[in-house]
Amino acid sequence: MPVIRLFYDDLENLSGVSIKKIKERLPLLCADVERIEEDYMDVEFPPNRPDLFSVEGVSRALKQFLEIEPGLRSYNVERSGIEMVIEPSVLDVRPYIVCGVVKNLHFDSRGIESLMLLQEHLHRGLGRNRKNVSVGVHDLAKVKPPFRYLAVDPSFSFVPLDYEEEMTMAEILEKHPKGIGYRYILEGKAKYPLILDSEGNVLSFPPIINAELTRVTESTTEIFIDVTGLSEHVSIALNIIAYALGERGGQIQSVTLRSPTDRRVEKRETPYFEPKRMEVSVEEVHSLLGIDLSAEECKKCCERMGFGADVKPEGMIEVKIPAYRYDILHPWDIIEDIAIGYGYDRIKPEIPGAMVIGEVHPVEEKKIALREIMTGLGYFEVMTFTLTSERKQFELMRRTRREEEKVAVASPISLEHTMLRCSILPNLLEILSINKHRDLPQRIFEVGQVILKFKEKYMLAAVSTHAHANFAEVKSVVDAVLKEMGMAEVEVVDSEDDAFLEGRRADIMLGNKNIGVFGEIHPEVILNFGLDHPVVGFEVDIVNHH
């Protein structure tokens, strides 16, 4: 989840609230304070609230929650008179675009840093690593509208951000750090998207890089924002950024989007701040929360969470949802916010009416026993993520992709989290890679979940690295674990697992079932994870064994 750095002076100036009170009340907004330092604190917010991914968004939420400025935050959006012409050539490449203008800004270093970090947080979360949504912010004074959004040949050249010389778009994808990092998004495209001004100057090569010409500095007073992508989420990202700059005192203006051939966007004005409306039943609030709130109290709670609210007949509340909230999909989402607005600290805990006697689950008993065995053998326990990638699970491990067993993530947030792991060993090798500057030997293990064919299994995996790590070492550890767990009936046979070195690997068989593998990790796998010393390891299913 995103961790946002909030500088005390900036947050106090924007919100008008003392930092002491902020520290007391901010956790009640479902924020997790990670770190408190002398002049800033790091706060983690849930990924479904990208409107809180900046100091400006946090300031707005605090003023609403503390009833300094409760209710729906609204801005008077004037027309800028600027047009963005969307040409047919780009519709098959990156079809969605929205734009906006913010004037009368007075940036300092804090404001620019906050804007850049908000942009990157939106790229990673809402934008799915820039694939679905990418944001460009530009110094409007350095370009001349109207603007054009089109697709051009990769040989088109301009000066990209942080460079002094022109590069073709093809060269940017091959040589520029941003191009290398995000070129996969444009893979297979014959032409690339581009935003130009009326004099042919480049503003942006979305979703890769802006032009150096439009760099935002502390002297910038008016900003042009473009948001391109593959879905309507571009509007949410634009609204979040525009509202954030509005908190800085900026005057928000709309841009006319015009397309001669696509009536879907012809003469549309963005940003569009009209709130969505939804009705909530007071009776349902009581049913779900167990708190007897009146309609007026529910209205007040909504306003503390930044909603507009009106009490309607027959116990209904009409809620106006601000244009920067994309997480409100159902009345229950509003009811959850009513609970937050009421205050979790005010909800009194109750002892359950039924008394029951609990006991440790058999699987947990085995996991506890395995932890004791492994720590007794000199291994340290680690806990790694269940979400991973095909690259780590298969390519780096020299293993064949098992598509029939793989459980893919429908909407991955990044290339690093595209599937649920079917093996723990790659995660352990990654831990060794992160800690390779530490003293050797390093011996770590994990008892955790893997997902195979949509079924959950618990596995024990361990690795050891040092200059003399060998097959005899790992076999002795496996023998000790199996003996301690009362599994003397297993058989060890030759393995064909390509993650291990041929002739120094073995499968663990229980009857006709393969329940694990151990051996010396293949040198190519060791190099793939950036390691320098021999590694031995094993992974075995003994938690699920009966």
N, C-alpha and C positions, 0 to 999 in steps of 0.2 A: 504494500500500500504506500502511496506517496507520503514522503516526509517533507514538510514545509518549514523553512527557517524563517522565524518571525523575529525581527529586530525590535526591541522594546521601544526605542524612540519613534520609529516609523509607525508602529501599531498604536501607540498612545496618541500620536498626532492625528492619525486618521480616525480613530474611534472616540477620542475624548475620554477614555476610560483608563484609570490607573492600572499599571501593570500588576499590582498586588491583587486587584479585583479580577483582572483577566486570568491570572493563574488559578484563582479560586473557582471561577465560573466556566472557563473554557472546557474542562473535561466533561461538563454536563451537556455539551453539544456533541457528544460521542467522539471527542478528540482524545487521542492518547498522547500525552506529553512524554516524549522520548528522552529529552535532555534539557536541562536548565543551566545556562551559562550566565556570565556576568552581564552581557549586553544583548543576548538573544536566547531563544529557546527553539528546539526542534519539535514539531508536532506532527503526528501521523493522523491523517483523515481517511475515512472509508473511500474506496475507489468510485462509489456511485455518487459522490458529491464533488465533481470537478470544479464547481463554483467556489469551493473553499481552498483551492490549490494556490492561493495567493494571499498576501497580507491584506489586499483590498477586499477580497471576498470574506476573509475572516473578520475584518473590521465591520463590514456591513452586517454579517450574521450576529456579531456581538451587540451592535446597536439595536438590532431587532429583538434579540433574546433578552437583553437587559431593559427593554421597553424605553430606550432613549429615542429611537425612531422605529416603532413597531409597524407591522403591516407591509403591504406591497410597496416595494421601491420602484418608483416610476421616473422616467426621464422624458423630457420633451425632445423628440427626435425631429430635427428640421431637415429639409432636403438640401443636399450640398450642391445640386446641379451637375454633379459628376456622373458620367456614364461609363459602364463597362460593357463593351460589345463582345458577345460570346459567339465565336465563329464556328460553323459546322465541323470544321476539321478536328476540333478538340473533343467532340462529344463521344467518340469511340475510344478516347485515350483516358481522360479524366473528366467526366461530364459535369460534376457539380461544382458550382462556385457561388459564393456570397461575398459581399464587400461592405465596408463601412469606413467612415471618416470620424476622427476625433480631433477637435481643435482646442485652442486655448490651454494647452498643457504646459506645465513648468516642471521639467524632469530634473531630478538629482540622481546620484549614483544608485540610491536605494530604489527609486522608481524604475529605472532602466533594468536593474538586476531582477526586480520582481516581475516585470513584464517578460523578460527573456525566460525566466524559470517557469512562469505560467505557460508560456508557449511550449516549452519542452514537456511539461507534465501533461498537457493536452495531447501532444504528439504521442506520448507513450501509452496513455490510457484510452481516452475517447478515440484517438486517431489510430489505435492499433499499430503503433510504431510507424506513424506517418502514412500507412497504406490507405486507410479509410478517410483520414482527415489530416491536412497539413496547413499550417498557419504562416502567413508572411506579414510582417509589419514594416512599414516604409516611411521615410521622411517625405511627406507630400510636397514640401517646398522644392525638392530637387527634381521633380518630374512634372510633366504637363499633361493633364487629362484632355480628351477622353482616353480611356484605356482599352486595350484589346486582349482577349484571352483566346489563344489559338494554338495549333500544333504545328511545329516546324521541323525541318530536317535536322538530324543530329550534328550536322556540320556548322550550324549557326553558332556564332561566338560572341562572348561578352566577358566582362571582368567579374568573376564571382566574389562573394563576400570573403574577406581576409586575404585576398590576392591583389596584386598590382598589375598583372598582365592578363590579356584576353586569353580565354580558353574556349575551344568548341565544347558543345554540350556532351559530345562523345568523350572528349578528353576529361571533362569534369567527372564523368562516371568512372573513369579509369584511374584518375590521379588525385582528385580532391577528396579529403577525408569523408566529407558528407556524401559525395558521389559514390565512393566505395561502399559506404555503410548502407545506402538506400537504393542502389541501382537495381536491386532485385524487383522493386515495385514496377519499374518500367521494362522489365525483361520481356522480350518478344514484340515490343512496340516499334513500328517503323518510323514514327514521328514522336516528338516530345512536347509536352505542354509548356507554354511560355506566356508571360504577361508583358506587354509593351505599352509605352505611352504614345502620345500623338506624334512625337518626333522620332520614334523608333528606339528609344532608350529602354533597356530591360529593367523591369522591377523584380521579376522572380522567375525561376525555373522550378515550378512546383512538381513534386514534393521534395526536391533535392536541396536547393540553395537559393538565397536572394542574391541580388546584384550588390556589389560594393557601393555603387552609386547611391543607393537609398538607405544606407546604414543609419540607424537611429542613434543620436548622441544627446548629451545634456542640453545642447542648444536647440534640439528639435521641439517645435511647438504645435505641430499638426501632423497627424499620423494617418496613413492610408492602410487599411487592413484588408488582406485577401485571405479567404479560406477556401481551399479546393479539396475535392475528395470524391468518394464513390457512393456516398449516401447523404440523406438529409441531415445527418449529424453535423454537417458543416455549419448549419444555422445555430446549433447549440454552442459550438466553439466560438463563433463570432459574437453571440450574445454575452457569453461569459467574459470575453476580453473587453467588449465595449462597456459592460457594466463595471468591470474593474477600473478601467480608465475614467469612467464617470465618477467613481469614488475619489479619484485624484483631482476632481474638479474640471475634467474635460467636458467639452460640449460635443455631444454625439450627433452626427449627421448621417443621413442615408445616402446610398448610391443606387442609381437606376441600372438594373441589369437588363440588357436588351439583346435579343437574338432574332435575326430576320427569319429564321426557318423553324425555330423551336418555340411554339406558343406557350410551352410550360413555363418558361422564364421570361417571356416578353413583357417588358415594362414592369418588372417587379422591383419593389423598393426593399432594400435590406440595410441595416438590421430591422427586424420586425419584432416589436416587444409586446404585442397584444397577448395578455395572459390566457392560458387554457382554463376552462372551468370544469369543476367536478362537484357532485353533491355527496355529502356524507350524512349518515343517520346518527343522531345522538344516541339512540338506543343501541346501535352497533358499536359505538365508542365504548359504552358501558359494558357491553357483552364481551368485547375483546380485551379491554384493559382492566375490568373489574373495579373501575373507579366511577363513582356516581357524579358525573359532571353535568351541569346545566348547559343549555345551548349557548348562553352568553360566555360561560367559562370555556367551552370548546372554541368559540370564536376568538377569545383572548389568547388561548394557547396557539391557535393558528397564526395569529398576528405576531406572536413572539418568534415564530419560525419563518417569518417573512412572507406569509400568504396574505392575500386579501380575503375577508370572510364576511358573509352576510347571513343573518338568521332568517330562515324561511319557515312558512307554516308547517305543521305536522312534524315538528322535531327534526327538520332538515337544515343543513348548513351548506350554502353555496360557497365553494372555495375557489379563489382565483390563484392560479399557479404561476409564479414568475417565469419569464421566458428563459431564464438560465437554469431552471430545474428540469432535467430530463429523466430523473429517477422516479417521478410520480406517475405510475402506470395504473394504479388501482386505488379505490378509496381506502384500502387498508394501509397503503403507503402514507396517506395523510393522517390516519389514526396513529400510526407509529410516531409521526412528527408531533401530534397532539400530546402523546405521552412524554416526548422530549420537552415540549413547551411547558407542560405541567410541571416537570422536574422529577427526574428519577429519584432524587434525594428526598422527595416528599412522599413517595410511594412506600407505605409501611409493609414490611415483610410479615407474612403469616405462616404459622406452623401448619403443615398439611393435616387434614382431618384424619387421614388413615395412617396408622403406624405400621411400618414394614421393617423387616430385617434384611439388610443387604449382605451380599457375599461377593468375593472376588471371582470374576469370570475365569473359566478354565484357561482361555487363551492368555489372559493377563498373568495368570500364575506361571505359565510356561515362559512368558516374556521376562518376568521377574527372575526366574531361575536362570535363563540365558544371560541376563545382564550380570548376575553374580558370577557365573562361570567365566564369561569373557573378561570382566574386570580382574578376576583372579588370575587369568592368564596374561595379564599385563596390557590389555587393550583399553582404550578410552572410548566411551560412547559418544556418538554424534547423532544429530537429527537433521535430515535433509528434506528438500521439497519433494512432494509427490509429482508435481508438474515438472515436465522436462521437455526434451526435444528429440526428434528422430536422429539428429546429428550426434547427440551425446549417446543415445541408447544403441545406435547401430553403426554409424559411420566411424566414429572415433574408436569404437570397440571392435571393429573388423567383423561385425556380426551381420548376417543376412537379415534384411527387413522382414519381419513376420507380420504382414498386413492383416492376416486373419486374427492375430492376437492383439494388435495395437488398438488402443482406445484413444482416438483423436479428440482434441478440444474443438468445439464447433466454431467459436469466435476467439482465437488466441490473441492475447494482449501483446505478445512479442514473439520473435522467432525462437526464443529460449523456452517458451512455454506452450508447446503445440500438442502435447500428448501426456497421458498419465504413464508413469514409469512401469515397465515390465521387468526391470532389474534394478537392484540397488547399487551394484558394483560401480557403474559409471559415476554415480553421485559421490561415492567414497574416493574415487580417483580424482575427481574435481576438488574435493577437500584437500587431498594431498598436494595438488597443484597450487592451491591458494596458500598453503603453509609450507612450501618447499624451502623457504628461507629459515625455517625452524630447525632445531637440532634433530639429528637422527639417533636411534631409530624412531619411526613414527608408526604406531599401531592403533587403528581405529576400527570400530564396528557400529552397526546399526541393526536394530530389530524393527522392521517396519513393513508397511503395506506395499504391495505391487498389485497391478490390475492386469489380468490376463483374460481376454474374451469377456470383458465386462464383469468378471468375477474377482472379488477381493481375496488376496492371500497374504499371509504374513511370512516374511523370510528373515533369516539371519545372514548378514553379509559382513565380511571383515577383510581388511588389507593390512599388509605390513611392508614397509620400505626401509631399506638400509643397504649398505654395500655388500652384505653377505646373505641377503634374502634368497632362499632356495626352496626347492620342492619338499625336501625333508622337513623344513620348518613348518610349512603350511599343513603337511600331512599329519604331523604330530599334533597340531592344534585341532584339526578336524577330528582326529581319533579321540582326543580328550573330550571334545564337546559331545560327540556321539555317545561315548561311554558314560559321561555324566548324565546324559538324557535318557539312558537305558535303551539305546538303539544299536545294540551289538549285532543285530541280524542283517544290517546293511552290507552291500557288496560294492567294491570299488572296481571299476572297469575303465578301459581306454575311452577317452573323450575326443570329440571332433569339434569342440567349441573353439572357434578361431580367435577368441579374445585371449586365449592362453597359448603358450609355446608348445608346439608339437613334441610329443615324447615326454613332456613334463606337465601333463594335465590328466585329470581323471574325473569321471562322472560317479556320482553316488547313487546306487540303485537300491530300492526297497521293493523286493519282488521283481515285477516287470516294470516298475515305475521309476523314472528318473527324477530324483528329488533334489539334486544339487550338483555342483561342479567345484573343483579346486585345482590349483596349480600355480605355475609361474606366469605372470602376465606377459603377453607377447611384447617384444621390444618396440614394435611399431605402435602399439597402443600406449606404451609408456611415453614415447615421443609425442604422440597425438595430444596427450594431456600436459605436455611441457615438463615432464619429470626427468630427473637426471640419474636415478639409481634404480636397481632392480626392485620389482614389486611382486609380492605373492598375495594371493587372496582366495576366498571361497564365498559361495552363496548357496544356502541350503534351506529347504522347506522342512523344518522340524517343528514349527509352531502348529501347523495344521495337521501334523501326523497324529494318528490315533492308534 
